[in-house]
C-alpha cells in the first residue's frame, strides 16, 4: 500500500516505539463487522452463520464470518447493519436511552444512527441529519430498512439545524467528516485525497460543526465527537480547542482505537458534557391531517393489521405532497429545515386511494400483519421485482422471508403485484 510520506512521518512521531507494529497492521486485510439490529432480532442465533467473535466495545457487534451477508435476504429485511468494527465504538459511548431526544448531526450512511435507534428501542426522538443530499437519501433508505419508527431524517447544514433546535437535545453525536486516515486500508480515495493541507481544512470544518452541535445540546446533555482519523489536529487538539472556547463543557473521556492494538481500523471518540448554558424553547410541531386521509388510514389498518390497529405511537400528519406520516412524540416545529422523513411514513393519500408505504412494512413484525411467507426461490424473485402468484384474498400483504418483512405486495386475483421500491430491487442474474 502506498501510504503518503508525510503521513508516515507524522505517525512515527506520534507513536514512537509502537510505529513498527502500526506499519505491520497494514499487511492485514481490513476487519469487517456486523451489528445485529435489536429492533427486529430478539435472538441473534438466527444470524449465527454470519457472526464471528464479539466486538469488545459493542454489545451487539460481531466480526463478520465469511459469507455474502450484504446479499442475503436478511440484509434486505434489516436484521443487521454491516459496519467497520471500530466505527461501532461511538454510539455506545453516547449511550442513548429510551425516550430521549437524540441528534446524529453527520449521519450518512447511517451506521451510527441505526445503532442509536436500537439503543432508544423506538421511544423518544432521533433526528438523523446529513448535509450531502445524495448521501441523505442513502441514510433514509438505511433508516427505513432497519425499521426505525421514531426517526426524522433531515438534509441540512449544521448551522441551519442549530437555529431550529436551540438547547433541545439530550444527546448529540458529531461523527465528523475527516481526513479518513483510519480508512486507508479500505478506501484508496482516502489515500489519494490525503495532504497536510486537507487535514488542516478538515479541522477548520469540524470546529464549525462542533459550534453548531454545542448550541443544540441542553444543559446536562452529553455529546460524542468522533472521527476515523489519527491526526491530533482533528482529534485531541480539536477537543482541547473546543473546551478552551466552551467553558460550559467538560470532557468525560476519550477513546482511541488503533489497528495495531485492536481488531479494527482507526477511530477516535470523545465524550463531553454540557454543564451550563441557556435553556431552549423550541415550539412544538403542529400535526395536521384531514379527516378523509385519517379514515383511509384507519380502513387500511383494519384490513392489514391482524389486531385491526397498528399500535404505532405518534400523531398522524399529512404532508403537502400527500404522504401520511406518524410524527414522533415531542417533534418540534422545524420550519426552514429540509425534512426527508418525519417519523414513520404510513402511506400516500391522493384524496381517493390510500397506498401504504414500504417504510411501514419494514417497521412491523410479519406475524402482526397480513403476510405471505416466501420460499427461498420466491424471495429471490421478489427482491428482483418480479410478479409472483399466490392464492389469497385480494389486498395488501407484507412479503416475508422467515417471518421478516422485505416489503409490500398486493394480491389481485391470485397475482401478487410487487411493490418493492425500484431502487431496492436487485439486478437480475441473467
Ligand atoms: N455517521 C456516519 C455513519 O456512521 O454511517 C458517517 C458519517 S461521515 C464520517 C461524515 C459525514 O459528514 C458525511 O456523510 C459527510 O457528507 C458529512 N459532511 C460533510 N461535510 C459536512 C459539513 N460541512 N457539515 C456537516 N456534515 C458534513
Boltz pocket constraint, residues with backbone or C-beta under 6 A from the ligand:
constraints:
  - pocket:
      binder: B
      contacts: [[A, 87], [A, 105], [A, 106], [A, 107], [A, 108], [A, 109], [A, 110], [A, 111], [A, 112], [A, 113], [A, 130], [A, 131], [A, 132], [A, 135], [A, 156], [A, 157], [A, 158], [A, 175], [A, 176], [A, 177], [A, 178], [A, 205], [A, 209]]
      max_distance: 6.0
